[in-house]
Amino acid sequence: MITGKQRSYLKGLANSIEPIIQIGKSGLTQNIITQIDEALEARELIKIKLLDTSLLDAKETANEICAELNAEYVQSIGSKFVLYRQSKKNKTIQLP
C-alpha cells in the first residue's frame, strides 16, 4: 500500500507519460491483463486509456486490474487511469 505522499509523487510522474495500453469494446481480456503485467514489470508506472467503445468505468476497471496483478491504483481522470507496481528486476522509480 502506498501513502498519500507517494501517490502524489506518482501523479506528478504520470502527468508527462502517454497511455501505452488502450482497452476497447472487447473489454478486459486475458491478453490485455498479460500486456499490462508485462508493461508494469518493464516501466513500473503506466497509463491506460479506455476507448469510447468500451462500456467500462475507469475506476472499477483499474481496481479490478490492481486486484489481479497486485498493483497500486494511482489516479483516474476521465477515461484514463494510472497504475503502479514496483518492478522485480529493473527498479527505476524511488518513492519518497
Rosetta constraint file for C-alpha pairs under 8 A:
AtomPair CA 1 CA 72 HARMONIC 7.05 0.50
AtomPair CA 2 CA 6 HARMONIC 6.01 0.50
AtomPair CA 2 CA 7 HARMONIC 6.49 0.50
AtomPair CA 2 CA 72 HARMONIC 7.39 0.50
AtomPair CA 3 CA 7 HARMONIC 6.15 0.50
AtomPair CA 4 CA 8 HARMONIC 6.17 0.50
AtomPair CA 5 CA 9 HARMONIC 6.31 0.50
AtomPair CA 5 CA 96 HARMONIC 7.38 0.50
AtomPair CA 6 CA 10 HARMONIC 6.22 0.50
AtomPair CA 6 CA 95 HARMONIC 5.95 0.50
AtomPair CA 6 CA 96 HARMONIC 6.02 0.50
AtomPair CA 7 CA 11 HARMONIC 6.14 0.50
AtomPair CA 7 CA 74 HARMONIC 5.92 0.50
AtomPair CA 8 CA 12 HARMONIC 6.39 0.50
AtomPair CA 9 CA 13 HARMONIC 6.51 0.50
AtomPair CA 9 CA 95 HARMONIC 7.48 0.50
AtomPair CA 9 CA 96 HARMONIC 7.62 0.50
AtomPair CA 10 CA 14 HARMONIC 6.05 0.50
AtomPair CA 10 CA 45 HARMONIC 7.80 0.50
AtomPair CA 10 CA 74 HARMONIC 7.05 0.50
AtomPair CA 11 CA 15 HARMONIC 6.18 0.50
AtomPair CA 11 CA 74 HARMONIC 6.77 0.50
AtomPair CA 11 CA 75 HARMONIC 7.14 0.50
AtomPair CA 12 CA 16 HARMONIC 7.74 0.50
AtomPair CA 13 CA 17 HARMONIC 7.48 0.50
AtomPair CA 14 CA 45 HARMONIC 7.17 0.50
AtomPair CA 14 CA 46 HARMONIC 7.44 0.50
AtomPair CA 14 CA 47 HARMONIC 7.19 0.50
AtomPair CA 14 CA 82 HARMONIC 7.08 0.50
AtomPair CA 17 CA 46 HARMONIC 7.78 0.50
AtomPair CA 17 CA 47 HARMONIC 7.13 0.50
AtomPair CA 18 CA 47 HARMONIC 6.48 0.50
AtomPair CA 19 CA 46 HARMONIC 7.00 0.50
AtomPair CA 19 CA 47 HARMONIC 4.45 0.50
AtomPair CA 19 CA 48 HARMONIC 4.91 0.50
AtomPair CA 19 CA 49 HARMONIC 5.92 0.50
AtomPair CA 19 CA 80 HARMONIC 7.68 0.50
AtomPair CA 20 CA 46 HARMONIC 6.99 0.50
AtomPair CA 20 CA 47 HARMONIC 6.24 0.50
AtomPair CA 20 CA 48 HARMONIC 6.17 0.50
AtomPair CA 20 CA 49 HARMONIC 7.93 0.50
AtomPair CA 21 CA 36 HARMONIC 7.44 0.50
AtomPair CA 21 CA 47 HARMONIC 7.18 0.50
AtomPair CA 21 CA 48 HARMONIC 5.00 0.50
AtomPair CA 21 CA 49 HARMONIC 6.36 0.50
AtomPair CA 22 CA 48 HARMONIC 5.88 0.50
AtomPair CA 22 CA 49 HARMONIC 4.82 0.50
AtomPair CA 22 CA 50 HARMONIC 5.74 0.50
AtomPair CA 22 CA 51 HARMONIC 6.56 0.50
AtomPair CA 23 CA 27 HARMONIC 6.05 0.50
AtomPair CA 23 CA 28 HARMONIC 6.91 0.50
AtomPair CA 23 CA 32 HARMONIC 7.66 0.50
AtomPair CA 23 CA 48 HARMONIC 7.62 0.50
AtomPair CA 23 CA 49 HARMONIC 6.34 0.50
AtomPair CA 23 CA 50 HARMONIC 4.89 0.50
AtomPair CA 23 CA 51 HARMONIC 5.96 0.50
AtomPair CA 23 CA 54 HARMONIC 6.87 0.50
AtomPair CA 24 CA 50 HARMONIC 6.35 0.50
AtomPair CA 24 CA 51 HARMONIC 5.16 0.50
AtomPair CA 24 CA 52 HARMONIC 7.42 0.50
AtomPair CA 24 CA 53 HARMONIC 5.75 0.50
AtomPair CA 24 CA 54 HARMONIC 4.78 0.50
AtomPair CA 25 CA 51 HARMONIC 7.61 0.50
AtomPair CA 25 CA 53 HARMONIC 4.98 0.50
AtomPair CA 25 CA 54 HARMONIC 4.12 0.50
AtomPair CA 25 CA 55 HARMONIC 7.09 0.50
AtomPair CA 26 CA 54 HARMONIC 7.08 0.50
AtomPair CA 27 CA 54 HARMONIC 6.13 0.50
AtomPair CA 27 CA 55 HARMONIC 7.90 0.50
AtomPair CA 27 CA 56 HARMONIC 7.33 0.50
AtomPair CA 28 CA 32 HARMONIC 6.27 0.50
AtomPair CA 28 CA 33 HARMONIC 7.01 0.50
AtomPair CA 28 CA 61 HARMONIC 7.95 0.50
AtomPair CA 29 CA 33 HARMONIC 6.41 0.50
AtomPair CA 30 CA 34 HARMONIC 6.22 0.50
AtomPair CA 31 CA 35 HARMONIC 6.32 0.50
AtomPair CA 32 CA 36 HARMONIC 6.14 0.50
AtomPair CA 33 CA 37 HARMONIC 6.14 0.50
AtomPair CA 33 CA 65 HARMONIC 7.25 0.50
AtomPair CA 34 CA 38 HARMONIC 6.25 0.50
AtomPair CA 35 CA 39 HARMONIC 6.10 0.50
AtomPair CA 36 CA 40 HARMONIC 6.05 0.50
AtomPair CA 37 CA 41 HARMONIC 6.32 0.50
AtomPair CA 37 CA 69 HARMONIC 6.67 0.50
AtomPair CA 38 CA 42 HARMONIC 6.23 0.50
AtomPair CA 39 CA 43 HARMONIC 5.84 0.50
AtomPair CA 39 CA 44 HARMONIC 7.30 0.50
AtomPair CA 39 CA 46 HARMONIC 7.15 0.50
AtomPair CA 40 CA 44 HARMONIC 4.51 0.50
AtomPair CA 40 CA 45 HARMONIC 6.29 0.50
AtomPair CA 40 CA 46 HARMONIC 6.57 0.50
AtomPair CA 40 CA 83 HARMONIC 7.97 0.50
AtomPair CA 40 CA 84 HARMONIC 6.89 0.50
AtomPair CA 40 CA 85 HARMONIC 6.05 0.50
AtomPair CA 40 CA 86 HARMONIC 7.75 0.50
AtomPair CA 40 CA 87 HARMONIC 7.01 0.50
AtomPair CA 41 CA 85 HARMONIC 7.42 0.50
AtomPair CA 41 CA 86 HARMONIC 7.40 0.50
AtomPair CA 41 CA 87 HARMONIC 4.87 0.50
AtomPair CA 41 CA 88 HARMONIC 7.01 0.50
AtomPair CA 41 CA 89 HARMONIC 7.74 0.50
AtomPair CA 41 CA 90 HARMONIC 7.81 0.50
AtomPair CA 42 CA 87 HARMONIC 6.98 0.50
AtomPair CA 42 CA 90 HARMONIC 7.14 0.50
AtomPair CA 43 CA 87 HARMONIC 7.58 0.50
AtomPair CA 43 CA 92 HARMONIC 7.83 0.50
AtomPair CA 44 CA 84 HARMONIC 5.47 0.50
AtomPair CA 44 CA 85 HARMONIC 5.14 0.50
AtomPair CA 44 CA 86 HARMONIC 5.47 0.50
AtomPair CA 44 CA 87 HARMONIC 5.73 0.50
AtomPair CA 44 CA 91 HARMONIC 7.60 0.50
AtomPair CA 44 CA 92 HARMONIC 7.65 0.50
AtomPair CA 44 CA 93 HARMONIC 7.37 0.50
AtomPair CA 45 CA 82 HARMONIC 7.12 0.50
AtomPair CA 45 CA 83 HARMONIC 5.85 0.50
AtomPair CA 45 CA 84 HARMONIC 4.54 0.50
AtomPair CA 45 CA 85 HARMONIC 6.76 0.50
AtomPair CA 46 CA 82 HARMONIC 5.69 0.50
AtomPair CA 46 CA 83 HARMONIC 5.54 0.50
AtomPair CA 46 CA 84 HARMONIC 6.61 0.50
AtomPair CA 47 CA 80 HARMONIC 6.82 0.50
AtomPair CA 47 CA 81 HARMONIC 5.67 0.50
AtomPair CA 47 CA 82 HARMONIC 4.44 0.50
AtomPair CA 47 CA 83 HARMONIC 6.52 0.50
AtomPair CA 48 CA 80 HARMONIC 5.57 0.50
AtomPair CA 48 CA 81 HARMONIC 5.45 0.50
AtomPair CA 48 CA 82 HARMONIC 6.33 0.50
AtomPair CA 49 CA 79 HARMONIC 5.81 0.50
AtomPair CA 49 CA 80 HARMONIC 4.39 0.50
AtomPair CA 49 CA 81 HARMONIC 6.62 0.50
AtomPair CA 50 CA 54 HARMONIC 6.44 0.50
AtomPair CA 50 CA 56 HARMONIC 7.43 0.50
AtomPair CA 50 CA 58 HARMONIC 6.93 0.50
AtomPair CA 50 CA 79 HARMONIC 5.21 0.50
AtomPair CA 50 CA 80 HARMONIC 6.20 0.50
AtomPair CA 51 CA 79 HARMONIC 7.26 0.50
AtomPair CA 56 CA 60 HARMONIC 7.68 0.50
AtomPair CA 56 CA 61 HARMONIC 6.70 0.50
AtomPair CA 57 CA 61 HARMONIC 6.00 0.50
AtomPair CA 57 CA 79 HARMONIC 7.69 0.50
AtomPair CA 58 CA 62 HARMONIC 6.05 0.50
AtomPair CA 58 CA 76 HARMONIC 6.57 0.50
AtomPair CA 58 CA 78 HARMONIC 7.33 0.50
AtomPair CA 58 CA 79 HARMONIC 5.67 0.50
AtomPair CA 58 CA 80 HARMONIC 6.58 0.50
AtomPair CA 58 CA 81 HARMONIC 6.46 0.50
AtomPair CA 59 CA 63 HARMONIC 6.15 0.50
AtomPair CA 59 CA 76 HARMONIC 6.32 0.50
AtomPair CA 59 CA 81 HARMONIC 7.38 0.50
AtomPair CA 60 CA 64 HARMONIC 6.18 0.50
AtomPair CA 61 CA 65 HARMONIC 6.24 0.50
AtomPair CA 62 CA 66 HARMONIC 6.10 0.50
AtomPair CA 62 CA 73 HARMONIC 6.57 0.50
AtomPair CA 62 CA 81 HARMONIC 6.85 0.50
AtomPair CA 62 CA 82 HARMONIC 7.96 0.50
AtomPair CA 62 CA 83 HARMONIC 7.48 0.50
AtomPair CA 63 CA 67 HARMONIC 6.14 0.50
AtomPair CA 63 CA 73 HARMONIC 6.70 0.50
AtomPair CA 64 CA 68 HARMONIC 6.40 0.50
AtomPair CA 65 CA 69 HARMONIC 6.00 0.50
AtomPair CA 65 CA 71 HARMONIC 7.52 0.50
AtomPair CA 66 CA 70 HARMONIC 5.30 0.50
AtomPair CA 66 CA 71 HARMONIC 4.48 0.50
AtomPair CA 66 CA 72 HARMONIC 5.90 0.50
AtomPair CA 66 CA 73 HARMONIC 6.53 0.50
AtomPair CA 66 CA 83 HARMONIC 7.66 0.50
AtomPair CA 67 CA 71 HARMONIC 7.00 0.50
AtomPair CA 70 CA 85 HARMONIC 7.43 0.50
AtomPair CA 71 CA 83 HARMONIC 6.62 0.50
AtomPair CA 71 CA 84 HARMONIC 5.77 0.50
AtomPair CA 71 CA 85 HARMONIC 4.78 0.50
AtomPair CA 72 CA 83 HARMONIC 5.67 0.50
AtomPair CA 72 CA 84 HARMONIC 5.04 0.50
AtomPair CA 72 CA 85 HARMONIC 6.00 0.50
AtomPair CA 73 CA 82 HARMONIC 6.52 0.50
AtomPair CA 73 CA 83 HARMONIC 4.93 0.50
AtomPair CA 73 CA 84 HARMONIC 6.54 0.50
AtomPair CA 74 CA 81 HARMONIC 7.55 0.50
AtomPair CA 74 CA 82 HARMONIC 5.38 0.50
AtomPair CA 74 CA 83 HARMONIC 5.49 0.50
AtomPair CA 74 CA 84 HARMONIC 6.73 0.50
AtomPair CA 75 CA 81 HARMONIC 5.62 0.50
AtomPair CA 75 CA 82 HARMONIC 5.42 0.50
AtomPair CA 75 CA 83 HARMONIC 7.53 0.50
AtomPair CA 76 CA 80 HARMONIC 5.61 0.50
AtomPair CA 76 CA 81 HARMONIC 3.94 0.50
AtomPair CA 76 CA 82 HARMONIC 6.28 0.50
AtomPair CA 77 CA 81 HARMONIC 6.21 0.50
AtomPair CA 86 CA 91 HARMONIC 6.60 0.50
AtomPair CA 86 CA 93 HARMONIC 7.85 0.50
AtomPair CA 87 CA 91 HARMONIC 5.29 0.50
